[in-house]
Amino acid sequence: QEINPDVEVESYTMNITTLQGFDSFKSSLQAPDGSSRVDLVLSCVDNYEARITINQVCLELGQVWMESGVSEDAVSGHIQLLVPGTTACFQCVPPLVVASGLDERTLKREGVCAASLPTTMGIVAGLLVQAALKHMLGFGGVSMYLGYNSLKDFFPTMDIRPSAACVNPLCRELQRREEERRNSPEARAAAEAAAAAAAAAAAAAAATPLHEENEWG
């Protein structure tokens, strides 16, 4: 705030996985008209229940969010862009432990912490903030899913589409609405106009000499 006095910081301390915490978390994002008052939600939590809570709140508010995480062995991580109705929600493609019907709490041994490497966490955090800047400022491209494997210096990307069999009924309803919007006459006309404009711009660029002062054009 000293560096940039135009920034206003709001602090909330709550357990969002409780019923009261869920309502408080949702209220902290809502505008007076019930819509979301934020541009983007960044998830930096360390457990599945909290991610499910964020997923549900963002589905209810139609809020775009980004999920991030570091593996328990601390040598890999990921960030994921989630757009309600357009990309997969967090429950469309559940982690293997959840898909197997296991309770993640049974995997944690009593008195044993997961591994922690500040380097991996710093890299994943930097990738998350970079993606947030690109998304909000509208430059470059943001992958639906970007992974990081430090052992192999590997950065895989994937397009994760929403699942028609998602266990979350709200996600399925938002998928249906998005499909109707994409197939509407207005949306199709807009897409055709954009494609025609892009083709015209490309043709005009191709017809213009790259260097007019060059004797070969």
C-alpha positions in Angstrom: 0.0 0.0 0.0 3.0 2.3 0.5 4.3 1.5 -2.9 0.9 2.0 -4.5 -1.6 3.9 -2.3 -4.4 3.3 -4.9 -4.4 -0.4 -3.9 -7.0 -1.4 -1.3 -6.4 -4.7 0.6 -9.3 -6.6 2.1 -8.3 -9.4 4.5 -10.6 -12.3 5.5 -9.7 -15.2 7.7 -12.0 -18.2 7.4 -12.3 -21.9 6.9 -14.2 -22.0 3.6 -14.9 -25.7 3.8 -17.5 -25.2 6.6 -21.1 -24.2 5.8 -20.6 -20.8 7.4 -17.3 -20.4 5.7 -18.8 -21.2 2.3 -21.4 -18.4 2.7 -18.8 -15.9 4.0 -16.5 -16.7 1.1 -19.2 -16.4 -1.4 -20.4 -13.1 0.1 -16.8 -11.7 0.0 -16.9 -12.1 -3.8 -20.4 -10.8 -4.4 -21.5 -7.3 -5.6 -24.8 -5.8 -4.3 -26.7 -7.2 -7.3 -25.6 -10.8 -6.5 -23.0 -11.0 -9.3 -19.3 -11.4 -8.8 -17.4 -8.1 -8.1 -13.9 -9.5 -8.9 -12.2 -10.1 -12.2 -10.4 -13.3 -11.3 -10.0 -15.7 -8.4 -6.7 -17.3 -7.7 -6.8 -20.6 -5.8 -3.6 -21.3 -3.7 -5.0 -23.8 -1.3 -3.5 -27.1 -0.2 -6.4 -29.6 0.0 -9.2 -31.0 -2.2 -12.1 -29.9 -0.1 -11.1 -26.2 -0.3 -10.7 -26.5 -4.1 -14.2 -28.1 -4.4 -15.6 -25.1 -2.3 -13.9 -22.6 -4.6 -15.2 -24.5 -7.7 -18.8 -24.5 -6.4 -18.8 -20.8 -5.5 -17.3 -19.8 -8.9 -19.9 -22.0 -10.7 -22.7 -20.3 -8.8 -21.3 -16.8 -9.6 -20.2 -17.6 -13.1 -16.7 -16.5 -12.0 -13.5 -17.3 -13.9 -10.8 -18.7 -11.6 -7.3 -20.2 -11.7 -6.3 -23.3 -9.7 -2.7 -24.0 -8.7 -1.0 -26.7 -6.8 2.3 -28.4 -6.0 2.7 -32.2 -5.7 3.4 -33.8 -2.4 6.9 -34.8 -3.5 7.5 -31.0 -4.2 9.1 -31.6 -7.6 6.1 -30.8 -9.8 3.1 -28.5 -10.0 0.4 -27.1 -12.2 -1.9 -24.2 -12.9 -5.4 -24.5 -14.5 -7.8 -22.0 -16.0 -11.4 -22.7 -15.2 -14.2 -20.8 -17.1 -17.7 -22.0 -16.0 -19.5 -23.7 -18.8 -16.6 -23.3 -21.3 -13.7 -25.2 -19.8 -13.7 -28.2 -17.4 -14.7 -27.4 -13.9 -12.6 -28.8 -11.1 -15.0 -31.8 -10.8 -15.1 -32.6 -14.5 -11.8 -34.4 -14.4 -11.2 -35.4 -10.8 -7.8 -36.4 -9.5 -7.0 -40.1 -9.5 -7.4 -40.4 -5.7 -10.9 -39.0 -5.9 -11.9 -40.9 -9.0 -10.8 -44.1 -7.1 -13.1 -43.3 -4.3 -10.4 -42.8 -1.7 -10.3 -40.3 1.0 -7.3 -38.1 0.5 -6.9 -37.8 4.3 -6.1 -41.5 4.5 -3.0 -40.9 2.4 -1.4 -38.6 4.8 0.6 -40.3 7.5 0.3 -39.0 11.0 3.1 -36.7 12.0 4.6 -36.7 8.5 4.5 -33.5 6.4 4.5 -33.5 2.6 7.8 -32.4 1.1 8.3 -28.7 0.5 10.6 -26.9 -1.9 10.4 -23.1 -2.0 11.9 -23.2 -5.6 9.0 -25.3 -6.9 6.4 -23.2 -5.1 8.0 -20.0 -6.3 8.0 -21.2 -9.9 4.4 -22.3 -9.8 3.4 -19.1 -8.1 5.2 -17.1 -10.8 3.5 -19.0 -13.6 0.1 -18.4 -11.9 0.6 -14.7 -11.6 2.0 -14.5 -15.2 -1.2 -16.3 -16.4 -3.3 -13.9 -14.3 -1.7 -10.9 -15.9 -2.1 -12.3 -19.4 -5.7 -13.1 -18.8 -6.7 -9.7 -17.2 -4.6 -7.5 -19.5 -5.4 -9.4 -22.7 -2.0 -10.3 -24.1 -0.6 -13.6 -25.1 -2.4 -16.9 -24.6 -3.4 -18.7 -21.4 -3.3 -22.5 -21.4 -6.3 -24.3 -19.9 -3.7 -26.5 -18.1 0.0 -25.9 -17.6 2.1 -28.4 -15.8 5.6 -28.3 -14.5 7.9 -31.2 -13.9 11.2 -30.0 -12.4 13.0 -33.4 -12.7 12.7 -33.4 -16.5 12.3 -29.6 -17.0 9.0 -30.4 -18.7 6.1 -28.0 -19.1 3.1 -29.9 -20.6 0.0 -28.0 -21.7 -3.5 -29.5 -22.2 -6.9 -28.3 -23.3 -9.3 -29.7 -20.8 -12.9 -29.5 -22.1 -16.0 -29.8 -19.8 -17.4 -33.3 -19.3 -21.0 -33.9 -20.1 -20.9 -36.5 -17.4 -19.6 -34.1 -14.7 -20.9 -35.0 -11.2 -21.8 -31.3 -10.6 -25.3 -30.5 -12.0 -24.6 -26.8 -12.1 -21.6 -27.3 -14.3 -23.7 -29.4 -16.7 -26.4 -26.7 -16.8 -23.8 -24.0 -17.5 -22.4 -26.2 -20.3 -25.9 -26.4 -21.8 -26.3 -22.6 -21.7 -22.9 -22.1 -23.3 -23.8 -24.5 -26.1 -27.0 -22.7 -26.7 -25.2 -19.4 -26.8 -22.6 -20.6 -29.3 -25.3 -22.0 -31.6 -27.5 -18.9 -31.5 -27.9 -17.0 -34.8 -26.3 -13.9 -33.3 -23.2 -15.8 -32.1 -22.8 -17.6 -35.5 -23.2 -14.3 -37.4 -20.6 -12.7 -35.2 -18.2 -15.6 -35.7 -18.6 -15.4 -39.5 -18.1 -11.7 -39.5 -14.9 -12.0 -37.4 -13.6 -14.7 -39.7 -14.4 -12.6 -42.8 -12.7 -9.6 -41.2 -9.6 -11.6 -40.4 -9.4 -13.0 -43.9 -9.7 -9.6 -45.4 -7.0 -8.2 -43.1 -4.7 -11.1 -44.0 -5.3 -10.6 -47.7 -4.7 -6.8 -47.5 -1.5 -7.5 -45.6 -0.3 -10.0 -48.2 -1.0 -7.5 -51.0 1.0 -4.7 -49.4 4.8 -4.7 -50.1 6.8 -5.6 -47.1 9.3 -2.8 -47.8 7.9 -0.3 -50.3 11.3 1.3 -50.8 12.8 -2.0 -51.9 13.3 -2.1 -55.6 12.0 -5.7 -55.8 8.8 -4.8 -53.8 
